[in-house]
Structure formats: structure tokens, C-alpha cells
Amino acid sequence: MAAPRVTMEVGNDGVAIITLINPPVNALAIPIVAGLKDKFEEATSRDDVKAIVLTGNGGRFSGGFDINVFQKVHGAGDVSLMPDVSVELVVNLIEDCKKPIVAAVEGLALGGGLELAMGCHARIAAPKTQLGLPELTLGVIPGFGGTQRLPRLVGLSKAIEMMLLSKSITSEEGWKLGLIDAVVTSEELLKVSRLWALDIAARRKPWIRSLHRTDKLGSLSEAREVLKLARLQAKKTAPNMPQHQACLDVIEEGIVHGGYSGVLKCLLLLRAPEFDLYEAKVFKELVMLDTSRGLVHVFFAQRATSKVPNVTDIGLKPRGVRKVAVIGGGLMGSGIATAHILNNIYVVLKEVNSEYLLKGIKTIEANVRGLVTRGKLTQDKANNALKMLKGVLDYSEFKDVDMVIEAVIESVPLKQKIFSELEKACPPHCILATNTSTIDLNIVGEKTSSQDRIIGAHFFSPAHVMPLLEIVRTERTSAQVILDLMTVGKIIKKVPVVVGNCTGFAVNRAFFPYSQSARLLVSLGVDVFRIDSAIRSFGLPIGPFQLLDLAGYGVAAATSKEFDKAFPDRSFQSPLVDLLLKSGRNGKANGKGLYTYEKGSKPKPDPSVLPIIEECRRLSNIMPGGKPISVTEKEIVEMILFPVVNESCRVLEEGIVVRASDLDVASVLGMSFPSYRIVTFSKLVWSGGIVFWADAVGANYVYTSLKKWSQLYGNFFKPSRFLEERATKGIPLSAPVSSSSTSRARL
Ligand SMILES: C[C@H](O)CC(=O)SCCNC(=O)CCNC(=O)[C@H](O)C(C)(C)COP(=O)(O)OP(=O)(O)OC[C@H]1O[C@@H](n2cnc3c(N)ncnc32)[C@H](O)[C@@H]1OP(=O)(O)O
């Protein structure tokens, strides 16, 4: 790939076109920043240049500052690797340039890309250009003046919404808001931008410096009210994310002290003498925090999941999937169908009788309506989506489907029967997918001769909301089928992670000790609700027992059996779920769980379960000396999560995931494992996913803790060979697994 560069061409009209060239998204890498400084200096000093147009090569303006630099800063612990862009480039060379500069934006202008454009004196955009400041998703705030210029261009409320929710807008909306001066076709973009720049030079159009504007900010008291509400909201929605409050502080600073001169002069004198802008100072503080470290890791880890050796690197092209059949209209099946119709894929939903079919269709309608109510979908789009759905009771519609996803109950004989029928009912190219969460795919397809097109499409509930799609392949699944499913996954806006075939696959396999260790702790005498609360303070949205209530006890009993069978050496068999079922409870589904569920209020611990828990302890009979063990909150969290790390080690060693970071992404998106720093313990560490977190905690600490607990409480905690080896040799758990050390590579 050619080195990133910035070019400049001066036309006969006296307009210099400065172009960013750094495919695929023209990220503002260090050489690009340096190149921009050079070209703007040259254009400013040349007599033949009357005006300047800044644009990006290849139909994309810029995806923002180069996030690889953040990684370098984290690696070296040296913030001085960040170049000074906001003052030297955006203020001095662009906004204060004595020649007018117009940004010609197309495709996307995100983060630093949009900030450069906002420093220009006008912005012309191609249709449907994506405009946004998503920096908060990386643990930082906009650092090239975005916190100051966006409120001045679109108004304070809209700017806060765009920054705090990292919500981008289209150029059409940007034009209505005043961020964009004109929307023109791609073909006309450069021509119109050149003329616009010349018009500014000739004073036929206004020469506007965004940082000077105040007309959209409202009065100081109005602004303070908006900021107050935003602070309360951020406290609720992002309690562990320091960048949200910091962003609001920086915006407020600029509003109180005035735009350009206020921010630069006052802050220079009063608050941040070492940096020119308060924004830059806060940006540099935030980039060094563990929050950013975790979030940047997840950014790259997520992108890495689309690179699967021997699938995405062998020149295959994805085949189109236009019509999908979903078998089973239960919770999972209807969620899966919803995800497809929302993204314009025609779905045939099959059920065994009209009662179940109607129920499935009603659930799908409710899913879609729910999105409209929450403002996530327009009524028009909802109507169009529902037109993509057809309910059926037989296989007659299956003759031209491109993919079937089976989502019936976890029964081996039933699944085997369905797959034999599918082989006859579907065309030979059709992908045969199962949504099983635990059953071995070789067993599902045992009665067919179509093993090459059998694949797991493991969605997480609710399937139309949760972003993870585990794509499970066997040794015989063809690369084409894997690539096709990865492509559909992206179309339906999931993050597909390709994993190997084993009981539970990657996420459920790595996390099966999560629920088991929680139940083990209960049998050792620890309070159920204390466990949930400790896990919530750690950063997971709900604890293992609230999760149990949500999933339903029938599902929990069935999956537990699969894991007991597959991993008897390290499975803890708790009587708790059976006792709860026997007492007529089934969690949230029947309103009777470990918690009580009342409409409109949060679940409350149900004290009437205490006798059941006592009975569970009596039957387990593992409390040392018959007395409850005494543990701190920190120990609770570690005794629940270190066994997950231990199982993750086996997942890595067996090659169930392509790379450790795939398991990080899967844990964040499938289990809602926190992607940012963990704030509860005395030692603050970043998260970024289960393996990244374990490395931050230290493999040796995890190993010695597990070893101690295995001596006290048995084999459930016994450290795996992989963990022991890595801990004793001081090798990070995330370091690649060499093929020789992979005992049973699945991928
Ligand atoms: C100081 C400033 O305020 C700070 C900043 O600007 S921070 C950066 C703010 N910008 C962002 O957060 C945008 C991040 N990027 C994205 O959201 C998406 O990549 C996108 C919408 C630009 C494009 O999405 P899509 O077309 O699906 O392509 P995607 O696979 O994500 O990215 C393509 C490649 O570009 C890379 N890339 C995207 N944005 C990048 C960036 N800002 N820096 C470095 N690399 C970037 C990706 O890592 C990926 O690389 P790979 O092919 O080697 O894996």
C-alpha cells in the first residue's frame, strides 16, 4: 500500500485542491497531519493561489485521527506522541488563513475529519455523507476543536446529542442544521466547492470562522440548563465513563469564556498554560486513562474479526442471500426473523401449527413496533419490514431459499429430523444453519450428506437487538458458506465472529463457569443478591442470578446438562435450579423467580426464596465445617470471573477462536462484559474483554488465586494447563497460540 500523503494541485482558476490520501478511510495519520501543515503553508504563501479546497481521495473525506496512534500512546505510555493539531493546523493554518478554505466532503467525515471540515470557512457535501464526532466511543473527547465548533454550528442540544451518543447525521440533515452549506452530487462536488471558495474570496459569499460564532448557543442560562440535563442523563447512562462528563465540562468552558479568544486566551492564562486549548488538555488526560485503552482495543479487535484465515483471504466472493427461512417462531426464531426483515431480507417463518405461527408473527410485529416506539425506526420502515415476512406451515416455500436458520428447542432428534427434511426441501446451494447454543454441529447434521453447508448461526437474545453473531464452523463447513454467513451477518448489522465447534462454542463455553461458580458460591453460603450486586458493581449490567431469571430455569437446566456431560471434570452440579423449578418458579417468564417482577418497577429480591436456598445448601453440603464462607466483594467477583478466564484459556488453546481478541469482542458483545475500565477494586484496570482484562489483572494472579481455591473447594477451580504455562512463563494470555501448542485446533 502506498504511503499516506497529501497532494496539492493549483488550477487555472487559482484554487488549490488539497487532497488527503490514506486509504481506506483517509485516517489522519501523523504524516497526513504533517502533509496538511506543509500544503496549507505552501498554498497560503503562493501568489497564484486565491482560495483553497480541502477534500479526501476515493469518495471518503476522512474517518478521523489515526486510532493506531492511540494504541502507540497506550503502549509507550507517552502522550507526547499526539501531534498538536487543534491550534497549529485547525486554528492557525485553516480557520485563520488569509485565503478562504472550503471543505468538499463525501462518504464520511468523522472525528478529526469533521473537525478539520468545521475549521474551514464553508462545507459542501455529497448526498448521504456521514457526519459525526464518535470520539467518546474511544474513551476520549473530540480533540481538534470539535467540542467548540459543533455547538456553534448546529446548536448546543444537537451537538451534545451527536457527541455524547456518538450519533452521526447525514449531509442532508447537516444542511438543515447549518453544518453543511450545500449538498450537491458527487460529480459536482469539486466544481461547486471551487466556485464557492472563489465567491468567498470575492466577498460574494460570507467568510465564516466557526469559532467566532455565538448565534446558535442561546443565552448563558439556557446553555447551563441544557448542560445540567445532559450531565444528569450521562450520569445515568454512562456512569463509569469519565469522557462524558469531561466533554460537557469542556463544552461549558468554551461557552462561558467565549469562543475563539475566550477559549484560547482565558484558558492559556487561567487553566491550562501547558496546552493551548482546554479541550486539548482534557483530551490528552483522557487518552491516557484505562477507559480509552479498553475501548481502543475493542475497536481494533472488532475489525480483526472480519479477517478469517482460509476464508476471507482466498479470493472468494460472497453470494447474495435474498430469501431466508426461519424454522421456529419462539423467542429466538422471531428475533432472528426480525433482524433479517429489518434489513430488507425476505423471511419465511415456519411453525408446526397455526397457533404457534400466529404467536411468532405477533412477536415479530411487537419487536418491530417496539423499535418504532423507542424512536429507532420510522413507521414507514416498520411497514416495509413487515411486508418482508411470510408465515408458513410446510416446506413448499423452501424451494428457492438461500439460507435456512433452524431455531427450535434444544433437542437432538428433532434437529436431526429437521435437517434431513431440509436437505430434500431446499436448493443445493442453500446454507443450512442452526441457532443451537450448545449442541455439537456434527451431531445436528449427522443424518445428512450436506455437512459442507451446515453451519451454526448462534444469535444472542433478543436476537434483533444483541450485536453478536457467533458463526460456528465444523471441520467440514465450506469456506464459501462461512463467508456468505459473515456477509449476511454484516448486512443485518451484527458483528460476526467465526468460532470452532464444541459444546457451547466460544461465548457460552467460556462463560459456563460464570453461572456455575455463582451457584457454587451460594452453596458455600454466600448470599444470592450480594453476588448479583458485586457483579453489577464490577460493570456487568446484571448479575448471574438475575440473568438466570431472565433466561428461564428450563433453559438453564437443559444447558447445564450439556456442560455437565461435556466437562464432567470441572462442572459444579448445583441443585438450585431443580429446587426452584419444583417450587413452581420459572424466573421472569412466570413472574416468579429469585426476584419479584412488577410492571413498571425494577426487579426486587424475593425473600421467600430463602428457604429454597437453605435447602440447596443442605443438599450440596459443601460449606467448610457446615458454616458459610466469608468473602469480600472483590473475592466474589474473582471467584466468579477467574473460572471464566480459566475456561477462556482452554478455548484459546483448542483454537476455538482465531485470536484472543475475538473472544474479547464476543464477551463484550455477547455477555455485555465491560469494554472500559473496571472501577471497583483498589487496583484500577482496563477491561476491553475477558482476555484483555485477565492480562491487565495478571495471569499469575489469576493462576495463584485459582490454585488456592482449588485446594480449598475442589476441581472446579483447578487451573488449566494453558493458564499454568502462561502464568509461570510470564507470557500474556493474549499472545498467539503456536500451532504446536494447540492441542486440538478447530480453526
Ligand atoms: C482528535 C480527534 O478528535 C480524535 C479522532 O478523530 S478519533 C477517530 C474518530 N473516528 C472514528 O471513531 C471513526 C472510526 N471508524 C469507523 O467508525 C469505521 O471504520 C468507518 C465508519 C470509518 C468505516 O467503516 P467500514 O467501512 O465498515 O470499515 P472498517 O472495517 O470499520 O474500517 C476499514 C479500515 O479502516 C481502519 N480505520 C477506520 N477508521 C480509522 C481511524 N480513524 N484510524 C485508523 N484506522 C481506521 C479500520 O481499522 C479498518 O482497518 P483494517 O481494514 O486494517 O481492519
PDBQT file of the ligand as one rigid body, heavy atoms in Angstrom, charges set to zero:
ROOT
HETATM    1  C1  LIG A 801      -8.592  14.219  17.861  1.00  0.00    +0.000 C 
HETATM    2  C2  LIG A 801      -9.747  13.583  17.205  1.00  0.00    +0.000 C 
HETATM    3  O1  LIG A 801     -10.896  14.226  17.669  1.00  0.00    +0.000 OA
HETATM    4  C3  LIG A 801      -9.746  12.131  17.530  1.00  0.00    +0.000 C 
HETATM    5  C4  LIG A 801     -10.318  11.294  16.458  1.00  0.00    +0.000 C 
HETATM    6  O2  LIG A 801     -10.578  11.681  15.348  1.00  0.00    +0.000 OA
HETATM    7  S1  LIG A 801     -10.533   9.676  16.899  1.00  0.00    +0.000 SA
HETATM    8  C5  LIG A 801     -11.216   8.915  15.487  1.00  0.00    +0.000 C 
HETATM    9  C6  LIG A 801     -12.663   9.206  15.306  1.00  0.00    +0.000 C 
HETATM   10  N1  LIG A 801     -13.171   8.434  14.247  1.00  0.00    +0.000 N 
HETATM   11  C7  LIG A 801     -13.810   7.266  14.472  1.00  0.00    +0.000 C 
HETATM   12  O3  LIG A 801     -14.057   6.860  15.601  1.00  0.00    +0.000 OA
HETATM   13  C8  LIG A 801     -14.216   6.502  13.259  1.00  0.00    +0.000 C 
HETATM   14  C9  LIG A 801     -13.743   5.072  13.392  1.00  0.00    +0.000 C 
HETATM   15  N2  LIG A 801     -14.015   4.318  12.203  1.00  0.00    +0.000 N 
HETATM   16  C10 LIG A 801     -15.245   3.841  11.923  1.00  0.00    +0.000 C 
HETATM   17  O4  LIG A 801     -16.226   4.068  12.614  1.00  0.00    +0.000 OA
HETATM   18  C11 LIG A 801     -15.378   2.997  10.705  1.00  0.00    +0.000 C 
HETATM   19  O5  LIG A 801     -14.128   2.402  10.462  1.00  0.00    +0.000 OA
HETATM   20  C12 LIG A 801     -15.800   3.786   9.439  1.00  0.00    +0.000 C 
HETATM   21  C13 LIG A 801     -17.261   4.239   9.614  1.00  0.00    +0.000 C 
HETATM   22  C14 LIG A 801     -14.907   4.972   9.229  1.00  0.00    +0.000 C 
HETATM   23  C15 LIG A 801     -15.677   2.879   8.205  1.00  0.00    +0.000 C 
HETATM   24  O6  LIG A 801     -16.392   1.700   8.430  1.00  0.00    +0.000 OA
HETATM   25  P1  LIG A 801     -16.271   0.442   7.412  1.00  0.00    +0.000 P 
HETATM   26  O7  LIG A 801     -16.406   0.950   6.036  1.00  0.00    +0.000 OA
HETATM   27  O8  LIG A 801     -17.187  -0.590   7.915  1.00  0.00    +0.000 OA
HETATM   28  O9  LIG A 801     -14.779  -0.044   7.517  1.00  0.00    +0.000 OA
HETATM   29  P2  LIG A 801     -13.968  -0.621   8.777  1.00  0.00    +0.000 P 
HETATM   30  O10 LIG A 801     -13.742  -2.059   8.567  1.00  0.00    +0.000 OA
HETATM   31  O11 LIG A 801     -14.550  -0.185  10.059  1.00  0.00    +0.000 OA
HETATM   32  O12 LIG A 801     -12.596   0.169   8.600  1.00  0.00    +0.000 OA
HETATM   33  C16 LIG A 801     -11.760  -0.059   7.484  1.00  0.00    +0.000 C 
HETATM   34  C17 LIG A 801     -10.334   0.015   7.954  1.00  0.00    +0.000 C 
HETATM   35  O13 LIG A 801     -10.042   1.364   8.312  1.00  0.00    +0.000 OA
HETATM   36  C18 LIG A 801      -9.495   1.397   9.626  1.00  0.00    +0.000 C 
HETATM   37  N3  LIG A 801      -9.937   2.647  10.254  1.00  0.00    +0.000 N 
HETATM   38  C19 LIG A 801     -11.164   3.188  10.262  1.00  0.00    +0.000 A 
HETATM   39  N4  LIG A 801     -11.145   4.358  10.926  1.00  0.00    +0.000 NA
HETATM   40  C20 LIG A 801      -9.873   4.546  11.337  1.00  0.00    +0.000 A 
HETATM   41  C21 LIG A 801      -9.214   5.577  12.054  1.00  0.00    +0.000 A 
HETATM   42  N5  LIG A 801      -9.843   6.673  12.472  1.00  0.00    +0.000 N 
HETATM   43  N6  LIG A 801      -7.901   5.407  12.314  1.00  0.00    +0.000 NA
HETATM   44  C22 LIG A 801      -7.210   4.330  11.885  1.00  0.00    +0.000 A 
HETATM   45  N7  LIG A 801      -7.785   3.332  11.189  1.00  0.00    +0.000 NA
HETATM   46  C23 LIG A 801      -9.102   3.453  10.913  1.00  0.00    +0.000 A 
HETATM   47  C24 LIG A 801     -10.068   0.170  10.320  1.00  0.00    +0.000 C 
HETATM   48  O14 LIG A 801      -9.268  -0.202  11.412  1.00  0.00    +0.000 OA
HETATM   49  C25 LIG A 801     -10.036  -0.830   9.182  1.00  0.00    +0.000 C 
HETATM   50  O15 LIG A 801      -8.726  -1.287   9.065  1.00  0.00    +0.000 OA
HETATM   51  P3  LIG A 801      -8.409  -2.809   8.601  1.00  0.00    +0.000 P 
HETATM   52  O16 LIG A 801      -9.020  -2.944   7.245  1.00  0.00    +0.000 OA
HETATM   53  O17 LIG A 801      -6.939  -2.893   8.649  1.00  0.00    +0.000 OA
HETATM   54  O18 LIG A 801      -9.115  -3.682   9.627  1.00  0.00    +0.000 OA
ENDROOT
TORSDOF 0
